[in-house]
Amino acid sequence: MVLSKDNLFRGSWIYGNNFDYGLDDAGYYQNNHNAVLIKQFEVKDFKEASFYIAALGYYILKINGKRVGDYELNSDWTDYQKIVYYDEYDISSYLKDGTNYLEIELGNGMYNPSPLKLFGKYNLREKLAEVGTPKIICDLEADGEIIIRSDSSWEYVNGQFLFNNLYLGETVDFNYHDPIKKPVSTVCDHRNYQSSFIPKVRRIKAVKDYELAETANGLMVDFHEMISGFIKISFKSAKGTEVTIRYSEFKNGDELEFESSYAGSVGMVIEGHNITGGPGAPDKGIQTDVIIANEGVNEFENKFTYHSFRYALIEGLGSDDIISLEAIYVHTDLKYTGKVNSEHEYYNDLYDAAIRTKLNNVHSVFEDCARERLGYGGDIVALALSNLYAFDVEAMFKKTIIDFRIEQTENGGLPETAPFMGIGSNGTAYGEGPLLWQFVYPYLIVKNYQFYGDRETLANEYPYYLKLVDYLLSFNLDELATRCLGDHGSVLTAGSFKTSTPDKLFTGYCTILMFVEYLIKMQHVLEIDSHEYQGKYDRIKDAITSKFQNSDGSFGDATQTSYAFAIEANLGDIENLVNQLVGKIETDDYVINAGIFGMAFIYDILNKHHFDEVIEKWLNREEAPSFKNMLAKGSKVLEEQFFNKYSSYNHAMFSSYVQWYYQGLGGIRVEQDAIGCDSVSICPYFSKRVNDYECSFDSRQGMFRVAWQRTGDHVECTIDLPECLNDCRINIGARYEVVKENHSTTRHAYVIKD
């Protein structure tokens, strides 16, 4: 029997110890045991049983001593005042006739964050919509009947965690065992409960190969790759031994540096300014776990935090004390829809680095990096297309769309990050982000329709998007265009966040135009008259042309960013602009120096117009700025910036080149007018640097596969298509000399003169 949603969660929210951290919340950093909720109950003669649970914070569920499910860092983070996502488990195999025991251990997560001031100014306890003591509400159902609800009959004991914070780490006392059961606290609080629908955060892979060195500061561990996840260690020690583990992304000579992953950048000194975290906060936001050991063998694995690290510094143990040690990748378990492989080692490494970095930074939201862990709309826009080819992100995109929409202000604006936590750099108003960060909302809606055919989300979100566009167009255009951060991350800014990005005013105007363009796209899908907004679009386009077009047809300052945005916004003579863009990149020594948006646009533009060799020269560049220079550090991930000593060493915002592996080397291009990938063109780029390449893309229409290899002075190419695809245009003959071809229903084979 499937329970009606209306029958769920009619009990109370329950929780354990409720701490008073003091007026400035400095007491948060003191020893505060987490809570373990417990319930004993009887059940007999049941056939099927399910458990439903919603949490504010994190939880781990056990029944009769066995852990239920394999989810980590659960529940899904969102604005808890607007939505609480719940999970359902089949627990039939965990229960037994007679007496049973439920145990739910709670962690803080993003519901009970520290008062640490991110960047010295954003206190999550003040900025998030809701914070408080971790709590749960749950129902246990057997054979269609609720037999257990969360209520005052439950009890709790103090857990072994003295401290747990998603950013800073955990402190656990293995000697502590609370013998006193205490009554839970309860609160009746109806919420908007929604069943969790995104892939869950899980342990993905263990890294057991490491190098251990004894230093004056402790044992230094090198796992040889950058990991976001848990550490798992088994060791022997005396009772009361304090073992401290600090996590680092980078080593300078023989010394570990911790700055790149300081929580909230607390402890950094930037341009003479020391970033402090507020009352009670550590001087430096180093990711740290502390284990107070028991006598004999101790086993520790993170539960309520994850770390970004290649290195770890362990104090309190000798190398002989360690029985086993491993690092565990932990992230949202995205399904791969794309696969690439070639004999070209560097191309494989470059692809793997992007995929690893992307996955390292997704934990129920698309995050930027470990020291922030926030869902920035701009980063999500820049990486959307590359993510769509590599992973099944339909559900994650839908949750992201909802995360931004439920934070919509009364005026209609959207935040810079969702869930909103106070940041709004140069936005349209408080709670509203800069233009390209608000653009995430329509961009994901339209991309979900293009790749997955998700008309339902488009229709549901249209009224909110219409409100956003009307709000933006209520501004004076000259004023609105300044509400823009521009093409963030360009090397032309020399890595400084204070230096103006290329042609910022022009990119602001282009973004306004794209907001209206995407509204018109939605209106066409929904068969809504678009005459009014088409007129507004035309007037804005004319205003941009009048204000920014140069005599040679270029726009603005004629930077790579200017060309990318002009072409993306369909301004002027596109062919002329593309040729000028290519010339500009050549003049710039094949450095693509646009920021995260322009770079993603440029990969798409150059491939579409058959300038793949320009992309290839950039990706193969040796000297800095270059990806080869990034990968030379050996951590197998990408960095936040090409030049910036304050940057993260585990940041995906420049991983958009992944899309070129599919659109370029694989030649698979999902057309702009596609509905669920039903319109595709295929024209692989047969790189002179590659002899053997294979690419597959599992779309809503089925599997696309392109494979090619060189044999003598020819290239042999095989293209496999889904059976029921309505519209696929293979354009190899327009680019190469085909000397032989063979076709069947779903397979097309070509021999091309090299």
Sequence and secondary structure as in RCSB ss.txt:
>XXXX:A:sequence
MVLSKDNLFRGSWIYGNNFDYGLDDAGYYQNNHNAVLIKQFEVKDFKEASFYIAALGYYILKINGKRVGDYELNS
DWTDYQKIVYYDEYDISSYLKDGTNYLEIELGNGMYNPSPLKLFGKYNLREKLAEVGTPKIICDLEADGEIIIRS
DSSWEYVNGQFLFNNLYLGETVDFNYHDPIKKPVSTVCDHRNYQSSFIPKVRRIKAVKDYELAETANGLMVDFHE
MISGFIKISFKSAKGTEVTIRYSEFKNGDELEFESSYAGSVGMVIEGHNITGGPGAPDKGIQTDVIIANEGVNEF
ENKFTYHSFRYALIEGLGSDDIISLEAIYVHTDLKYTGKVNSEHEYYNDLYDAAIRTKLNNVHSVFEDCARERLG
YGGDIVALALSNLYAFDVEAMFKKTIIDFRIEQTENGGLPETAPFMGIGSNGTAYGEGPLLWQFVYPYLIVKNYQ
FYGDRETLANEYPYYLKLVDYLLSFNLDELATRCLGDHGSVLTAGSFKTSTPDKLFTGYCTILMFVEYLIKMQHV
LEIDSHEYQGKYDRIKDAITSKFQNSDGSFGDATQTSYAFAIEANLGDIENLVNQLVGKIETDDYVINAGIFGMA
FIYDILNKHHFDEVIEKWLNREEAPSFKNMLAKGSKVLEEQFFNKYSSYNHAMFSSYVQWYYQGLGGIRVEQDAI
GCDSVSICPYFSKRVNDYECSFDSRQGMFRVAWQRTGDHVECTIDLPECLNDCRINIGARYEVVKENHSTTRHAY
VIKD
>XXXX:A:secstr
    GGGS  S EEES      TTSGGGGS    EEEEEEEEE S S EEEEEEEESEEEEEETTEE S   S S
  S TTT EEEEEEE TTT  SEEEEEEEEEE TTTS    EETTTEEHHHHSS   S EEEEEEEETTEEEEE 
STT EEEE SEEEEETTTEEEEETT      EE EEE     EEE  S  EEEEEEE   EEEEETTEEEEEEEE
EEEEEEEEEEEE TT EEEEEEESEEETTEEE GGG GGGTT EETTEE    TT  SS   EEEEE  SEEEEE
E SS  EEEEEEEEES  GGGEEEEEEEEEEE   B EEEEES HHHHHHHHHHHHHHHHTBSSSB S TTT   
BHHHHHHHHHHHHHHB  HHHHHHHHHHHHTT  SSS   SBSS  S  TT SSTT   HHHHTHHHHHHHHHHH
HH  HHHHHHHHHHHHHHHHHHHTS HHHHHTS   STT GGGTT SSS  TTHHHHHHHHHHHHHHHHHHHHHH
TT   HHHHHHHHHHHHHHHHHHB TTS BTT  HHHHHHHHHTT S HHHHHHHHHHHHHHTTT     HHHHH
HHHHHHHHTT HHHHHHHHT  SSSSHHHHHTTSSSS  S SS TTS SS  TTGGGHHHIIIIIS EEE TT S
SS EEEE     TT SEEEEEEEETTEEEEEEEEEETTEEEEEEE  TT SEEEE GGGTS EEEEEE SSEEEE
EEE 
